[in-house]
């Protein structure tokens, strides 16, 4: 007898795929957190799980009721005695509810072991296998810990004390998508578990059964335009809590990466219930089913040219069937405005005919590389520098490059007053929102250093205009040669801005 535990729809897919691939002929029981479905649909969904035949039996774990028996809430001041008391309460409550001999299960597979089953197993030193929380998340434990901390401090304290998230000695193996772990990741217990590969190569004959279970039908994307698949995320996990800022983050990202040559297909996260995507992206194709994104390669009927997300790990489930895949990292959640600078810099390079960038520094490398790749600019042995920090501008080796772009003007007042203005250009980008836009009117500035006469001539006649369709704003980019007077005006303006912010 095998025991599986799932806390999300993604975890349920993991359990189903693993059962069919590795324990096809074994009896298996499935435990699901009750939160996996809204209250009104739990009964029918449980019946659907049982009727599927994937598992011998299935039932919900009533975590909400367990909370009432935990005892006092925990925080950073809680003593070890208090922590142990809460753990014991949870373990006893779960054991009484389970009403089975846990030792009868030959193998136990747990997704999200910071919940009652994982706490029980760890506190009783019972071995189990651990499913990572999402594709690639095993190597991003600090991110996962910050999410659990913001969601439930008591669970976070227990998580840290017991070493949940697969970090304790009870864990026999850690099932994860090895290809999507962070560079340099190594864990001797890590075992490769890639949903796409298993479905495509190990159990292709069961793919339709799984699609039928999740209610999927092939998504027919009509027309000749290339497909841009935008993946949203569980908005509760974002550090941006304001819905308008979340919307602005999404619309600018889509506008910057996806133009009229694409048809936009939006796949909401299963727990993303707050935004109205038919309003935000009025002409998009909205995939309203809540199936895990890992199934999309098997239901979209033609090639996806671009998969795009702000910071959702769900993109790791589709990048094998997308020609291009763009993930903007969790930095976008705290510094969304930095992508405006990167986008303008990329438009500037494209307009100047720059096709190779030699070096980028003091800036999110993944984000800027996404823009460069999207607009056909390679990061290799070129002769252009992109720098996101001007704090040490007087020491920069900017004249070693044919072109140097400096994106962050916040420290311009620290400029060496003797720095020559010959070859120095100020690029301004004016953002003009329409009445219904969530974007505020603003002006961005980038410094360009070049002694190349061809580039100088292009800069002096530079005019770029861009319409942001979904953000509902216009961008106008111009450039002028810097002189001592303009530098002093900039210094004064930025000094006033800094004082105002204080």
GUGU-766691 format. One record per residue (C-alpha): residue in one letter; y, z, x. Coordinates in steps of 0.5 Angstrom, whole numbers, plus 500, padded with zeros to 3 digits. Example, Ala and Ser with C-alpha at 12.3 -4.5 7.8 and 13.67 -1.06 7.14 Angstrom:
2
A491516525/S498514527/
# end
This chain:
502
X500500500/X507498503/X514501501/X520497501/X527500499/X533496498/X540498496/X544491496/X542484493/X542482500/X537487502/X533485496/X532478498/X530481505/X524485502/X522479498/X522475504/X519480508/X513481503/X511474502/X511472509/X508478512/X505482507/X503477502/X496480500/X498487500/X500492494/X507494495/X512498491/X520497491/X525502490/X532500489/X538504489/X541504482/X548501484/X545494486/X546492478/X552495473/X549500468/X549495463/X544490466/X539495470/X534495465/X533487464/X534486472/X528491473/X524488468/X525481472/X523484478/X517487476/X515480472/X517476478/X510479481/X513480488/X511487488/X506491485/X511496482/X518497482/X523503480/X531505481/X533511485/X538515481/X542516487/X548518482/X544524479/X542526486/X549527488/X550533483/X544537487/X547536494/X551542494/X558542497/X561536500/X561536508/X567534512/X569534520/X569542519/X562543516/X558547520/X551545522/X548550518/X552547512/X550540514/X542542514/X543545507/X545539504/X540535508/X535540505/X537539498/X537531498/X530531501/X527536496/X531532490/X528526493/X521528494/X521531487/X523525484/X518521488/X512525485/X508521490/X504522497/X509519502/X503518507/X499513502/X504508505/X501504511/X508502512/X515503510/X521498510/X528501509/X535498508/X540502508/X537509511/X543513510/X541514503/X536519500/X530515502/X532515509/X535522509/X528524507/X524520512/X528522518/X529529516/X521530515/X520525522/X516520518/X516513521/X519507518/X522500519/X529499519/X533493516/X540492519/X545492513/X547485514/X546479519/X549481526/X551488523/X546492528/X550490534/X557492530/X555500528/X562502529/X564497524/X559500519/X560507521/X567506519/X565503512/X561509511/X566514513/X571511508/X566510502/X563517503/X565523508/X559527506/X554521507/X558519514/X557526516/X549526515/X549519518/X552522524/X547528524/X541525523/X542518527/X541514521/X543506521/X536506525/X539510531/X533515531/X526516533/X523515527/X525508527/X519504529/X522497529/X529494527/X529488523/X535484525/X538477526/X538477533/X542470534/X548473530/X548480534/X554481539/X554478546/X550483551/X546486545/X539489547/X535494543/X528495545/X526496538/X530490535/X525484532/X528478530/X528477522/X532471520/X532469513/X533462514/X528461519/X523464515/X524461508/X525454512/X519454516/X514460514/X514460507/X517454504/X512454499/X515460496/X523458496/X523455489/X520462487/X525466490/X531461487/X528462480/X528469481/X535469483/X537464477/X539459482/X540452480/X542446485/X549446486/X551438485/X558437489/X560430486/X565426490/X565423497/X570429500/X567433505/X565440503/X569447505/X565453503/X569459503/X565466503/X569472500/X567479501/X566486498/X574487498/X572495498/X570494505/X577491507/X582495511/X587491506/X587495500/X593491496/X590486492/X596481493/X595482501/X588480500/X590474496/X595472501/X590473507/X585468503/X590463501/X593462508/X586462511/X584456507/X591452507/X591453515/X583450515/X582446509/X586440507/X586435502/X580431505/X575437503/X573439496/X573447496/X567451494/X568458493/X562463493/X564470491/X561476494/X556479489/X561486489/X567482489/X569483482/X577484483/X580477484/X581471479/X579465484/X580460478/X587462478/X588463486/X584456488/X585453481/X581446483/X575449487/X568449485/X566456484/X559459485/X559464480/X552466481/X551473485/X545471489/X546472497/X549467501/X543466505/X540462499/X546457499/X542452504/X537451499/X541450493/X547446495/X545439495/X549436501/X551437507/X557443508/X562441513/X565447514/X563454512/X569459512/X571466511/X576472513/X571477516/X565477512/X558477515/X555473510/X557467514/X552468518/X547466513/X549459512/X552457519/X545454520/X546449515/X554448516/X557443521/X562448523/X563455522/X569459522/X569467522/X576470523/X573477525/X575484522/X582484526/X585479520/X584485516/X589489520/X594484523/X593478518/X600475520/X598474527/X594468525/X601465522/X603464530/X596461532/X596456527/X603454529/X601454536/X596449534/X600445530/X605444536/X599443541/X596437536/X603434535/X604434543/X598431544/X595436548/X587436547/X585441552/X587448553/X585452560/X587459558/X588464552/X590471554/X592477550/X590474543/X584474539/X580469542/X575468536/X581466532/X585462536/X579458538/X577457531/X584454530/X583450536/X576447534/X579445527/X584441530/X580438535/X583442541/X578444547/X578450551/X576448557/X579445564/X586443561/X593445563/X596449558/X596456557/X597460550/X599468551/X600472545/X604478549/X610477553/X611484555/X610482562/X613475561/X617476568/X611476572/X607471568/X604465572/X607460567/X610455571/X603454574/X601450567/X603443565/X605447558/X605455557/X606457550/X608465549/X607467541/X609474541/X617475542/X617482540/X618484548/X623479549/X628484550/X624486557/X625479559/X627478567/X635476566/X634472572/X629468569/X631460569/X632457562/X631450565/X624448562/X624453556/X624451549/X624455543/X620453537/X622456530/X617455524/X621457517/X616459512/X619458505/X615460499/X616458492/X617462486/X610464485/X608465492/X606472495/X609470501/X615472504/X621468507/X620468514/X621465521/X617465527/X619463534/X614461540/X617460547/X614454550/X615453558/X614446561/X617442567/X613436564/X618430562/X614427557/X613434553/X620436554/X622429550/X617430545/X619438544/X626436543/X625431538/X620435534/X619436527/X613438523/X612439516/X606442512/X605444505/X601450504/X597448497/X594455495/X599460498/X605455495/X610455501/X612450505/X613450513/X618447517/X617447525/X623445530/X624446537/X631446541/X632447549/X634454550/X640456554/X643463556/X647464550/X641462545/X637467549/X642473548/X642471541/X635472540/X635479544/X640481540/X637479533/X630482536/X634489538/X636489531/X630488528/X626493532/X632498530/X631497523/X623498523/X624504526/
# end
